């Protein structure tokens, strides 16, 4: 199965003083503002690293749900946080922290399943940065 998803960016001005917008065909992003301020300071809007972190957290959580399903387990909840670190122009690390609540799931099995999800989620596969993982059984 092949799926193509499309997003677009529009930028006006210089790197530091300019501003841009991001949009996606789904409409989730619709002229969403981003700028130097939102990327390197605390401005209102989004930035590429935040979007990569959100994509990674979502992809990992869904992949973990499929891994659990294959093992006959349905999670009550999977909550994942991804922290993407930009250092000298490179995303050097992504730290995934996930908390899972599921009946009959042991910590040993959780560690096995989360490692599978980390290694096989499409976003993990697309990143060259170091990806670390902390799994918490609730």
N, CA, C and O of each residue as an XYZ file, in Angstrom:
552
protein
N       0.839     -1.172      0.000
C       0.000      0.000      0.000
C       0.884      1.236      0.000
O       1.832      1.326      0.781
N       0.587      2.162     -0.851
C       1.334      3.414     -0.939
C       0.398      4.578     -0.625
O      -0.691      4.683     -1.188
N       0.829      5.431      0.263
C       0.032      6.585      0.677
C       0.908      7.824      0.561
O       2.051      7.824      1.018
N       0.387      8.865     -0.041
C       1.104     10.140     -0.122
C       0.311     11.190      0.636
O      -0.885     11.365      0.405
N       0.975     11.878      1.527
C       0.363     12.980      2.273
C       1.080     14.258      1.888
O       2.292     14.244      1.671
N       0.360     15.356      1.800
C       0.947     16.593      1.300
C       0.753     17.726      2.306
O      -0.328     17.921      2.862
N       1.835     18.459      2.514
C       1.796     19.690      3.297
C       2.597     20.730      2.527
O       3.447     20.385      1.706
N       2.325     21.999      2.792
C       3.039     23.053      2.082
C       3.453     24.159      3.041
O       2.857     24.350      4.101
N       4.487     24.877      2.637
C       4.986     26.003      3.425
C       5.104     27.224      2.520
O       5.468     27.114      1.349
N       4.794     28.379      3.076
C       4.985     29.649      2.401
C       5.797     30.512      3.344
O       5.442     30.656      4.514
N       6.890     31.093      2.848
C       7.748     31.947      3.666
C       7.906     33.289      2.976
O       8.056     33.346      1.755
N       7.874     34.373      3.748
C       8.069     35.718      3.215
C       9.087     36.434      4.089
O       8.947     36.488      5.311
N      10.104     36.978      3.453
C      11.090     37.766      4.178
C      12.363     37.005      4.459
O      12.581     35.904      3.953
N      13.205     37.619      5.280
C      14.499     37.025      5.634
C      14.304     35.899      6.648
O      13.203     35.680      7.153
N      15.385     35.200      6.931
C      15.310     34.091      7.891
C      14.890     34.524      9.279
O      14.051     33.874      9.902
N      15.464     35.617      9.775
C      15.168     36.036     11.143
C      13.930     36.915     11.247
O      13.153     36.765     12.189
N      13.729     37.821     10.308
C      12.591     38.727     10.407
C      11.367     38.239      9.641
O      10.272     38.772      9.821
N      11.539     37.238      8.794
C      10.437     36.750      7.987
C       9.425     35.940      8.780
O       9.601     35.663      9.967
N       8.361     35.571      8.081
C       7.308     34.758      8.685
C       6.783     33.808      7.630
O       6.867     34.072      6.431
N       6.242     32.701      8.099
C       5.702     31.745      7.163
C       4.428     31.114      7.676
O       4.019     31.312      8.820
N       3.812     30.342      6.787
C       2.628     29.575      7.166
C       2.785     28.156      6.638
O       3.439     27.921      5.622
N       2.178     27.231      7.340
C       2.160     25.818      6.977
C       0.719     25.386      6.786
O      -0.161     25.773      7.555
N       0.480     24.582      5.758
C      -0.865     24.069      5.497
C      -0.762     22.612      5.091
O       0.267     22.173      4.576
N      -1.822     21.868      5.321
C      -1.885     20.465      4.900
C      -3.205     20.228      4.179
O      -4.194     20.923      4.414
N      -3.202     19.241      3.302
C      -4.415     18.984      2.534
C      -5.575     18.533      3.415
O      -6.735     18.719      3.048
N      -5.280     17.945      4.571
C      -6.356     17.532      5.476
C      -7.043     18.725      6.123
O      -8.180     18.619      6.583
N      -6.354     19.859      6.160
C      -6.906     21.046      6.797
C      -6.515     21.195      8.249
O      -6.817     22.219      8.862
N      -5.854     20.209      8.815
C      -5.424     20.309     10.210
C      -4.472     21.486     10.381
O      -4.553     22.231     11.357
N      -3.576     21.640      9.422
C      -2.751     22.840      9.367
C      -3.341     23.715      8.270
O      -3.432     23.298      7.116
N      -3.735     24.912      8.632
C      -4.332     25.817      7.649
C      -3.748     27.205      7.872
O      -4.208     27.964      8.725
N      -2.733     27.514      7.093
C      -2.017     28.774      7.256
C      -1.543     28.968      8.693
O      -1.627     30.063      9.249
N      -1.041     27.874      9.285
C      -0.527     27.909     10.648
C       0.800     28.668     10.664
O       1.725     28.333      9.925
N       0.880     29.668     11.494
C       2.021     30.572     11.534
C       3.264     29.898     12.111
O       3.188     29.162     13.095
N       4.410     30.162     11.478
C       5.697     29.822     12.054
C       6.709     30.890     11.685
O       6.567     31.569     10.668
N       7.735     31.035     12.515
C       8.713     32.097     12.314
C       9.971     31.774     13.114
O      10.048     30.748     13.790
N      10.939     32.656     13.024
C      12.145     32.539     13.845
C      11.749     32.477     15.318
O      12.269     31.662     16.080
N      10.821     33.349     15.704
C      10.356     33.404     17.098
C       9.761     32.083     17.559
O      10.033     31.646     18.677
N       8.957     31.440     16.728
C       8.312     30.194     17.146
C       9.285     29.018     17.106
O       9.053     27.991     17.743
N      10.371     29.174     16.357
C      11.327     28.077     16.244
C      12.439     28.177     17.279
O      12.826     27.170     17.871
N      12.951     29.367     17.500
C      14.133     29.522     18.345
C      13.866     30.262     19.647
O      14.740     30.332     20.511
N      12.671     30.814     19.794
C      12.319     31.529     21.017
C      10.971     30.997     21.498
O      10.676     29.818     21.306
N      10.162     31.827     22.109
C       8.886     31.367     22.654
C       7.697     32.047     21.994
O       6.724     32.384     22.668
N       7.764     32.252     20.693
C       6.667     32.890     19.974
C       5.466     31.972     19.832
O       5.580     30.757     19.994
N       4.317     32.556     19.529
C       3.081     31.803     19.340
C       3.051     31.267     17.917
O       3.224     32.025     16.963
N       2.838     29.996     17.774
C       2.824     29.328     16.482
C       3.515     27.988     16.609
O       3.726     27.497     17.718
N       3.865     27.401     15.498
C       4.518     26.099     15.534
C       5.910     26.207     14.935
O       6.379     27.303     14.629
N       6.565     25.072     14.768
C       7.877     25.017     14.137
C       8.122     23.593     13.640
O       7.455     22.662     14.091
N       9.055     23.413     12.732
C       9.276     22.074     12.161
C       9.609     21.003     13.196
O       9.159     19.863     13.074
N      10.391     21.358     14.208
C      10.777     20.354     15.212
C       9.569     19.895     16.037
O       9.443     18.712     16.355
N       8.689     20.830     16.379
C       7.467     20.483     17.109
C       6.595     19.563     16.269
O       5.999     18.619     16.786
N       6.522     19.840     14.977
C       5.701     19.007     14.096
C       6.303     17.609     13.937
O       5.568     16.624     13.873
N       7.630     17.518     13.873
C       8.275     16.196     13.824
C       8.003     15.445     15.125
O       7.706     14.251     15.099
N       8.102     16.132     16.258
C       7.829     15.498     17.545
C       6.385     15.004     17.610
O       6.133     13.887     18.062
N       5.444     15.822     17.165
C       4.028     15.412     17.174
C       3.810     14.216     16.252
O       3.114     13.265     16.609
N       4.410     14.272     15.064
C       4.275     13.153     14.124
C       4.869     11.882     14.709
O       4.299     10.801     14.558
N       6.008     12.005     15.374
C       6.659     10.819     15.946
C       5.834     10.244     17.093
O       5.666      9.028     17.181
N       5.322     11.094     17.964
C       4.500     10.619     19.085
C       3.248      9.910     18.567
O       2.878      8.848     19.069
N       2.604     10.495     17.570
C       1.400      9.883     17.007
C       1.686      8.581     16.292
O       0.962      7.601     16.464
N       2.737      8.565     15.493
C       3.106      7.359     14.740
C       3.475      6.223     15.693
O       3.015      5.093     15.530
N       4.308      6.531     16.686
C       4.730      5.527     17.652
C       3.532      4.955     18.407
O       3.420      3.739     18.562
N       2.639      5.821     18.875
C       1.476      5.355     19.635
C       0.594      4.432     18.808
O       0.123      3.408     19.302
N       0.370      4.798     17.541
C      -0.457      3.959     16.685
C       0.236      2.630     16.378
O      -0.406      1.580     16.376
N       1.548      2.674     16.120
C       2.290      1.438     15.855
C       2.246      0.541     17.082
O       2.068     -0.671     16.953
N       2.405      1.113     18.265
C       2.334      0.318     19.495
C       0.957     -0.317     19.650
O       0.853     -1.468     20.074
N      -0.091      0.413     19.314
C      -1.448     -0.155     19.389
C      -1.568     -1.375     18.467
O      -2.199     -2.367     18.833
N      -0.969     -1.304     17.279
C      -0.990     -2.450     16.368
C      -0.149     -3.612     16.895
O      -0.544     -4.769     16.755
N       1.001     -3.320     17.497
C       1.848     -4.373     18.079
C       1.095     -5.059     19.215
O       1.103     -6.286     19.316
N       0.450     -4.273     20.065
C      -0.335     -4.839     21.160
C      -1.495     -5.673     20.615
O      -1.765     -6.766     21.114
N      -2.170     -5.165     19.608
C      -3.283     -5.888     18.999
C      -2.829     -7.257     18.483
O      -3.534     -8.250     18.661
N      -1.665     -7.312     17.848
C      -1.128     -8.578     17.339
C      -0.852     -9.561     18.466
O      -0.863    -10.774     18.256
N      -0.602     -9.033     19.672
C      -0.362     -9.874     20.844
C      -1.653    -10.170     21.604
O      -1.613    -10.793     22.664
N      -2.797     -9.731     21.076
C      -4.083     -9.976     21.719
C      -4.406     -9.016     22.843
O      -5.226     -9.328     23.706
N      -3.779     -7.858     22.847
C      -3.965     -6.873     23.913
C      -4.534     -5.587     23.315
O      -4.070     -5.111     22.279
N      -5.546     -5.037     23.984
C      -6.064     -3.723     23.620
C      -5.782     -2.788     24.780
O      -6.232     -3.024     25.901
N      -5.033     -1.725     24.509
C      -4.670     -0.780     25.566
C      -5.872      0.069     25.957
O      -6.668      0.463     25.105
N      -5.996      0.347     27.243
C      -6.962      1.328     27.716
C      -6.478      2.721     27.307
O      -7.274      3.588     26.944
N      -5.153      2.920     27.373
C      -4.577      4.193     26.952
C      -3.095      4.037     26.634
O      -2.376      3.259     27.261
N      -2.669      4.802     25.642
C      -1.255      4.936     25.294
C      -1.008      6.433     25.187
O      -1.568      7.098     24.315
N      -0.180      6.956     26.060
C       0.149      8.381     26.052
C       1.642      8.525     25.785
O       2.467      8.059     26.570
N       1.979      9.165     24.688
C       3.379      9.282     24.293
C       3.762     10.745     24.128
O       3.033     11.535     23.528
N       4.924     11.085     24.675
C       5.520     12.404     24.486
C       6.809     12.198     23.705
O       7.591     11.301     24.022
N       7.034     13.015     22.693
C       8.282     12.992     21.938
C       8.948     14.348     22.089
O       8.326     15.382     21.845
N      10.210     14.345     22.490
C      10.979     15.579     22.629
C      12.082     15.571     21.580
O      13.051     14.821     21.697
N      11.934     16.404     20.556
C      12.931     16.507     19.489
C      13.886     17.644     19.828
O      13.453     18.766     20.093
N      15.191     17.354     19.819
C      16.200     18.353     20.154
C      16.944     18.798     18.903
O      17.534     17.985     18.193
N      16.907     20.099     18.645
C      17.640     20.708     17.541
C      18.939     21.249     18.112
O      18.917     22.057     19.041
N      20.070     20.816     17.570
C      21.371     21.243     18.051
C      22.260     21.557     16.854
O      22.576     20.676     16.055
N      22.656     22.806     16.739
C      23.513     23.242     15.626
C      22.950     22.861     14.268
O      23.679     22.378     13.402
N      21.658     23.076     14.082
C      21.037     22.855     12.788
C      20.670     21.421     12.469
O      20.299     21.119     11.335
N      20.767     20.523     13.453
C      20.435     19.113     13.239
C      19.550     18.615     14.372
O      19.799     18.921     15.538
N      18.527     17.857     14.038
C      17.761     17.177     15.087
C      18.631     16.005     15.521
O      18.756     15.006     14.812
N      19.226     16.146     16.692
C      20.197     15.161     17.156
C      19.565     14.013     17.918
O      20.041     12.880     17.849
N      18.497     14.300     18.641
C      17.850     13.248     19.426
C      16.341     13.445     19.436
O      15.834     14.559     19.304
N      15.649     12.338     19.596
C      14.228     12.346     19.901
C      14.054     11.402     21.084
O      14.404     10.225     21.011
N      13.513     11.928     22.164
C      13.247     11.099     23.339
C      11.761     10.812     23.399
O      10.941     11.719     23.539
N      11.424      9.525     23.290
C      10.036      9.090     23.423
C       9.798      8.640     24.855
O      10.581      7.866     25.407
N       8.729      9.119     25.449
C       8.295      8.650     26.762
C       6.842      8.243     26.599
O       5.991      9.053     26.232
N       6.572      6.974     26.878
C       5.204      6.488     26.701
C       4.711      5.832     27.972
O       5.458      5.127     28.652
N       3.457      6.066     28.286
C       2.780      5.433     29.422
C       1.625      4.625     28.862
O       0.818      5.126     28.079
N       1.559      3.373     29.272
C       0.553      2.470     28.721
C      -0.233      1.831     29.854
O       0.330      1.362     30.843
N      -1.541      1.826     29.684
C      -2.420      1.123     30.617
C      -3.149      0.056     29.815
O      -3.895      0.361     28.885
N      -2.919     -1.215     30.192
C      -3.559     -2.331     29.495
C      -3.639     -3.527     30.429
O      -2.654     -3.886     31.074
N      -4.799     -4.134     30.499
C      -4.993     -5.311     31.348
C      -4.110     -6.455     30.875
O      -4.039     -6.743     29.681
N      -3.440     -7.105     31.819
C      -2.642     -8.284     31.518
C      -1.267     -7.997     30.943
O      -0.543     -8.935     30.612
N      -0.886     -6.754     30.814
C       0.407     -6.403     30.244
C       1.453     -6.318     31.349
O       1.252     -5.627     32.347
N       2.571     -7.022     31.171
C       3.670     -6.960     32.135
C       4.701     -5.941     31.665
O       4.718     -5.568     30.492
N       5.546     -5.498     32.563
C       6.595     -4.538     32.213
C       7.548     -5.157     31.192
O       7.991     -4.472     30.271
N       7.864     -6.433     31.343
C       8.770     -7.100     30.403
C       8.184     -7.104     28.991
O       8.879     -6.798     28.022
N       6.918     -7.448     28.884
C       6.258     -7.454     27.575
C       6.116     -6.029     27.030
O       6.270     -5.808     25.829
N       5.827     -5.074     27.897
C       5.736     -3.682     27.467
C       7.055     -3.240     26.847
O       7.066     -2.610     25.789
N       8.157     -3.564     27.496
C       9.469     -3.186     26.963
C       9.706     -3.820     25.592
O      10.239     -3.169     24.693
N       9.320     -5.059     25.432
C       9.463     -5.758     24.151
C       8.601     -5.096     23.074
O       9.070     -4.849     21.963
N       7.363     -4.815     23.401
C       6.436     -4.245     22.427
C       6.794     -2.809     22.055
O       6.668     -2.413     20.896
N       7.244     -2.026     23.046
C       7.600     -0.640     22.740
C       8.873     -0.571     21.896
O       9.005      0.310     21.046
N       9.801     -1.485     22.124
C      11.003     -1.529     21.292
C      10.631     -1.841     19.846
O      11.158     -1.224     18.920
N       9.730     -2.790     19.653
C       9.234     -3.122     18.315
C       8.613     -1.882     17.667
O       8.909     -1.570     16.514
N       7.762     -1.183     18.400
C       7.095      0.008     17.862
C       8.115      1.095     17.532
O       8.005      1.751     16.496
N       9.106      1.292     18.401
C      10.130      2.315     18.161
C      10.917      2.006     16.895
O      11.190      2.901     16.095
N      11.277      0.754     16.714
C      12.098      0.373     15.562
C      11.300      0.329     14.260
O      11.885      0.451     13.184
N       9.996      0.159     14.330
C       9.209     -0.064     13.123
C       8.181      1.001     12.785
O       7.502      0.881     11.765
N       8.039      2.035     13.597
C       7.123      3.106     13.195
C       7.782      3.872     12.049
O       8.983      4.135     12.093
N       7.011      4.230     11.030
C       7.586      4.895      9.858
C       8.355      6.176     10.166
O       9.338      6.470      9.487
N       7.944      6.935     11.153
C       8.669      8.165     11.484
C      10.025      7.814     12.079
O      11.021      8.448     11.732
N      10.093      6.817     12.970
C      11.388      6.377     13.500
C      12.317      5.974     12.372
O      13.497      6.323     12.371
N      11.781      5.239     11.416
C      12.589      4.762     10.302
C      13.103      5.910      9.436
O      14.149      5.775      8.800
N      12.395      7.023      9.399
C      12.793      8.129      8.533
C      13.805      9.064      9.190
O      14.407      9.890      8.503
N      14.004      8.955     10.492
C      14.910      9.861     11.199
C      16.296      9.246     11.355
O      16.425      8.047     11.601
N      17.334     10.071     11.211
C      18.694      9.602     11.430
C      19.190      9.952     12.829
O      20.280      9.535     13.221
N      18.404     10.711     13.581
C      18.805     11.101     14.929
C      18.702      9.919     15.887
O      18.026      8.929     15.607
N      19.384     10.044     17.017
C      19.301      9.024     18.061
C      17.916      9.085     18.685
O      17.443     10.157     19.061
N      17.264      7.924     18.795
C      15.934      7.857     19.388
C      16.032      7.033     20.667
O      16.429      5.868     20.636
N      15.666      7.647     21.790
C      15.638      6.919     23.053
C      14.186      6.711     23.455
O      13.285      7.395     22.969
N      13.977      5.759     24.347
C      12.622      5.370     24.735
C      12.555      5.062     26.213
O      13.424      4.385     26.762
N      11.511      5.568     26.854
C      11.183      5.194     28.231
C       9.744      4.722     28.229
O       8.845      5.450     27.810
N       9.526      3.500     28.699
C       8.177      2.923     28.735
C       7.725      2.774     30.176
O       8.447      2.230     31.012
N       6.534      3.258     30.457
C       5.969      3.227     31.808
C       4.661      2.428     31.758
O       3.757      2.747     30.986
N       4.579      1.408     32.574
C       3.353      0.609     32.682
C       2.508      1.204     33.793
O       2.964      1.351     34.927
N       1.275      1.544     33.457
C       0.369      2.129     34.458
C      -0.484      1.071     35.108
O      -1.303      1.384     35.972
